[in-house]
């Protein structure tokens, strides 16, 4: 079984792209981007500190080079958060409060600041951050101005008392950030930069 995210990467991501992956999990997507798409540069962001050694090991096993891994959480504000692990590698969450005895502190970073600090130009954004994507979708159009393509898993979320559906977020990416939807499978959507 191949996920929609991986199918879209194979089909749409241009060879030699710079890749910013939010929610790197265990490094599988980064390995595909490097080995199948000859990614020029990989910047991986993962909020679960327990996954960082797994990412490093998987990248090494797959011969991935030019990768930088950051243990951070993309959020709307710059502060520290608690990463509360879930029952598996994809069900953890960040929050301002400690919910679990196994929780650990993780630094929050705004996407715009991250892109600027890492000097990312002309990049592809791959994102699966369990609802935190609303933090940059609602942000200024400047946040994604250097992004040429997005492959994103969107999640229904309530943010500042307002509920946003997957379709609402698609509309925001199209209208506010000037992207064109090129494919969709459920909540995984591929966009390219509108001319």
SVG drawing of the C-alpha trace seen along z (x, -y; Angstrom):
<svg xmlns="http://www.w3.org/2000/svg" viewBox="-17 -39 42 41">
<polyline fill="none" stroke="black" stroke-width="0.4" points="0.0,0.0 1.3,-3.4 -0.1,-6.5 -1.7,-9.4 1.1,-11.6 3.8,-9.3 1.8,-8.9 1.6,-12.7 5.3,-13.1 6.2,-10.5 3.8,-12.2 4.2,-15.9 7.4,-16.9 10.0,-18.2 13.5,-16.5 16.1,-18.3 13.7,-20.3 14.4,-21.7 12.0,-19.9 10.6,-21.2 8.8,-18.4 6.6,-19.3 5.8,-16.2 8.7,-14.0 7.6,-11.0 10.2,-8.3 11.8,-9.8 10.1,-7.6 8.9,-10.5 12.3,-12.2 14.0,-9.0 11.6,-8.8 12.2,-12.5 16.0,-12.0 16.2,-8.6 13.4,-9.1 13.4,-12.8 17.1,-13.7 16.1,-16.3 18.7,-19.1 18.1,-19.9 15.9,-18.3 14.7,-20.2 12.7,-17.9 10.7,-19.2 9.4,-16.7 7.9,-17.7 8.2,-14.2 11.7,-14.0 11.5,-10.2 11.4,-10.0 14.5,-12.0 16.9,-8.9 14.5,-6.9 14.6,-9.6 18.4,-9.7 18.7,-5.9 16.3,-5.7 18.0,-8.5 21.3,-6.8 20.0,-3.4 18.6,-5.0 21.8,-6.9 20.1,-10.3 22.4,-13.3 21.8,-17.0 19.2,-16.5 18.8,-18.7 16.4,-17.5 14.8,-20.0 13.0,-18.9 10.4,-21.7 6.7,-22.3 5.3,-24.7 2.8,-26.9 1.3,-30.3 3.3,-31.6 7.0,-31.3 7.0,-29.6 7.7,-26.3 5.0,-23.6 4.5,-20.2 4.7,-17.3 2.3,-14.7 3.0,-11.3 0.1,-9.2 -0.4,-5.5 1.7,-5.4 4.1,-7.5 1.4,-9.5 -1.1,-10.3 0.9,-12.6 0.0,-16.3 1.4,-19.5 -0.3,-21.7 0.5,-24.4 -0.1,-22.0 1.4,-18.7 -1.1,-15.9 1.1,-12.9 3.8,-11.8 5.9,-11.0 5.4,-14.6 8.5,-16.6 9.1,-20.3 9.4,-21.2 10.2,-24.6 7.5,-26.3 8.4,-28.1 6.4,-30.1 6.7,-28.8 7.7,-32.2 10.6,-32.4 11.7,-28.9 11.9,-29.5 13.8,-32.7 16.2,-31.3 17.0,-28.3 17.2,-30.4 14.8,-28.3 14.1,-29.4 11.9,-27.9 10.9,-24.8 8.2,-22.1 6.3,-21.9 5.2,-18.5 3.1,-18.6 1.2,-16.3 1.1,-18.1 -2.3,-17.0 -4.1,-20.3 -1.3,-22.7 -1.3,-23.6 -4.0,-26.1 -1.2,-28.3 0.3,-29.0 -2.8,-28.7 -4.4,-31.6 -1.1,-33.5 0.0,-36.2 0.5,-35.3 4.2,-36.1 4.6,-32.9 4.4,-30.7 5.6,-33.2 8.7,-31.1 6.8,-27.8 6.2,-26.4 4.2,-23.3 2.4,-21.8 1.5,-18.3 -0.5,-18.4 -2.7,-16.3 -5.4,-18.6 -7.3,-18.1 -10.5,-19.6 -9.6,-21.9 -11.1,-24.5 -8.8,-27.5 -9.6,-30.5 -13.2,-29.3 -13.8,-28.9 -14.1,-25.5 -12.2,-25.0 -13.0,-22.0 -10.6,-20.5 -12.6,-22.3 -12.3,-25.6 -8.5,-25.2 -8.3,-24.3 -10.2,-27.5 -7.8,-29.6 -4.7,-28.1 -6.3,-29.0 -7.6,-32.5 -5.2,-33.8 -2.0,-32.1 -2.5,-31.9 -2.2,-28.1 -4.0,-25.9 -5.3,-22.5 -4.0,-19.8 -5.0,-16.6 -6.8,-15.3 -7.4,-12.0 -9.5,-12.4 -7.8,-14.9 -4.4,-14.8 -4.2,-17.6 -1.6,-18.6 -1.2,-22.3 1.0,-24.1 1.8,-27.9 -0.7,-29.8 0.8,-31.9"/>
</svg>
